[in-house]
Amino acid sequence: MGGEKNDWWGPLEGRRVLPPLFLIESAEKTLINALPSCRHDADPLGLVGPALIASGFLYKGSDYPHLEKGGWGGLITKGLTEEERLGNPVHRLAETKSGLINSIGLANPGAKAFCHTILPTLLALGKPIVSNLSGFSVKGYGKLAAILEKEGEGRYTAHEINLSCPNVHGGKLDFGLDPSVIREVIQAVRAETDQPLIAKLTPIVADLRPHAEAALDAGATALTVANTWPGIAVDVPQRKMVLGTGVGGLSGPAILPLTLRHCHALYRAFKCPILGSGGITSVDDALAYILCGARWVQIGTWLHIHPQEALAFPEELNKAIEKEGGLDSFLGALEDRE
Ligand SMILES: Cc1cc2nc3c(=O)[nH]c(=O)nc-3n(C[C@H](O)[C@H](O)[C@H](O)COP(=O)(O)O)c2cc1C
């Protein structure tokens, strides 16, 4: 191994490698002290409860009944892009034994049209609305944020930045794989808005701490941990991959333990505001995320598996948190093993 002692930049083709643990710990303390949003007494995102609907499950606001009732803390929009997108070739969804693989391709009417047609319907539900920004270049994320600020006229409570999009100027690798690119994306969005920003991380790295640190340092208020995991479904008789794009994003029960591990590691490292997303299909799953440090939880695939149960979830979660003595005492209260 080359590089100087305590050198944060390793020999791995210029990519950042982790510093020794003691350096991470001191950097964490500096970062945590610098982040006012790490307090837990007030909601730094302007949400009204811990249960949210994840991005990709609400298209028009009328997709599920009675969202205005039922204790949702906020609703996150479908992934929005600068221009209208029709989405990927079919098939776009594949059901597996333990989850759903999707490759929707960010079908949406474009940010400006969304603000004028669908946003009013969502706002009529009386819940905080969080946008979901999906870009294809660093500049593109900045432009998108500018559109949402101008056309949204401050009606989005917060913006969630989807970092699991292919970077067309970076070999089509997801933005979320490289901490230095994450930093650029968050800075580009931060330059356009003072609203709370949520960096939605891509989970497919062994250690998410450098990625989370870059996002927080660049101005993210909170982290969503995390997006889907890549996977394929195979149609054996046809000898073909099921999805039109081959690879898609796996969500649902299969990913819960995988994403929970990231959530636990990031909360331990940064004590920052976290939204848990991945595999929740019961109140206990949500409580597990909260114990691991997620102050909010997002529900997605559960709405497809068992909509009735999922729609009753926010009220059930609020009761369960109350029973545990309230959010502040339960949040991150997982007993350590070491
Ligand atoms: C059909 C579908 C569409 C999705 N669309 C988006 C999207 O537009 N933007 C985004 O950030 N995440 C999107 N996601 C990811 C979800 O928001 C969520 O993070 C993921 O599904 C894990 O949660 P779950 O297991 O509860 O579904 C989508 C997921 C599915 C299944």
The ligand as a Tripos MOL2 file, in Angstrom:
@<TRIPOS>MOLECULE
LIG
   31    33     1     0     0
SMALL
NO_CHARGES

@<TRIPOS>ATOM
      1 C1        -41.8660    1.0580   -8.2610 C.3       1 LIG1
      2 C2        -40.8410    1.8250   -7.5010 C.ar      1 LIG1
      3 C3        -40.5310    3.1210   -7.8950 C.ar      1 LIG1
      4 C4        -39.5560    3.8560   -7.2010 C.ar      1 LIG1
      5 N1        -39.2660    5.1350   -7.6150 N.ar      1 LIG1
      6 C5        -38.3250    5.8630   -6.9370 C.ar      1 LIG1
      7 C6        -38.0220    7.1950   -7.3470 C.ar      1 LIG1
      8 O1        -38.5950    7.7280   -8.2990 O.2       1 LIG1
      9 N2        -37.0780    7.8770   -6.6350 N.ar      1 LIG1
     10 C7        -36.4300    7.3180   -5.5440 C.ar      1 LIG1
     11 O2        -35.5920    7.9800   -4.9150 O.2       1 LIG1
     12 N3        -36.7230    6.0610   -5.1280 N.ar      1 LIG1
     13 C8        -37.6450    5.3320   -5.7910 C.ar      1 LIG1
     14 N4        -37.9500    4.0480   -5.3790 N.ar      1 LIG1
     15 C9        -37.3120    3.5100   -4.1640 C.3       1 LIG1
     16 C10       -38.2450    3.6670   -2.9450 C.3       1 LIG1
     17 O3        -38.5160    5.0060   -2.6700 O.3       1 LIG1
     18 C11       -37.6460    3.0040   -1.6720 C.3       1 LIG1
     19 O4        -36.4870    3.7030   -1.2880 O.3       1 LIG1
     20 C12       -37.3230    1.5360   -1.8960 C.3       1 LIG1
     21 O5        -38.3750    0.9100   -2.6010 O.3       1 LIG1
     22 C13       -37.0850    0.7670   -0.5880 C.3       1 LIG1
     23 O6        -38.2060    0.7980    0.2430 O.3       1 LIG1
     24 P1        -39.3240   -0.3910    0.3020 P.3       1 LIG1
     25 O7        -38.5870   -1.6830    0.4640 O.co2     1 LIG1
     26 O8        -40.1580    0.0010    1.4800 O.co2     1 LIG1
     27 O9        -40.0680   -0.3130   -0.9880 O.co2     1 LIG1
     28 C14       -38.8940    3.2760   -6.0820 C.ar      1 LIG1
     29 C15       -39.2190    1.9700   -5.6830 C.ar      1 LIG1
     30 C16       -40.1700    1.2370   -6.3780 C.ar      1 LIG1
     31 C17       -40.4920   -0.1620   -5.9440 C.3       1 LIG1
@<TRIPOS>BOND
     1     1     2 1
     2     2     3 ar
     3     2    30 ar
     4     3     4 ar
     5     4     5 ar
     6     4    28 ar
     7     5     6 ar
     8     6     7 ar
     9     6    13 1
    10     7     8 2
    11     7     9 ar
    12     9    10 ar
    13    10    11 2
    14    10    12 ar
    15    12    13 ar
    16    13    14 ar
    17    14    15 1
    18    14    28 ar
    19    15    16 1
    20    16    17 1
    21    16    18 1
    22    18    19 1
    23    18    20 1
    24    20    21 1
    25    20    22 1
    26    22    23 1
    27    23    24 1
    28    24    25 2
    29    24    26 1
    30    24    27 1
    31    28    29 ar
    32    29    30 ar
    33    30    31 1
@<TRIPOS>SUBSTRUCTURE
     1 LIG1         1 GROUP 0 **** ****
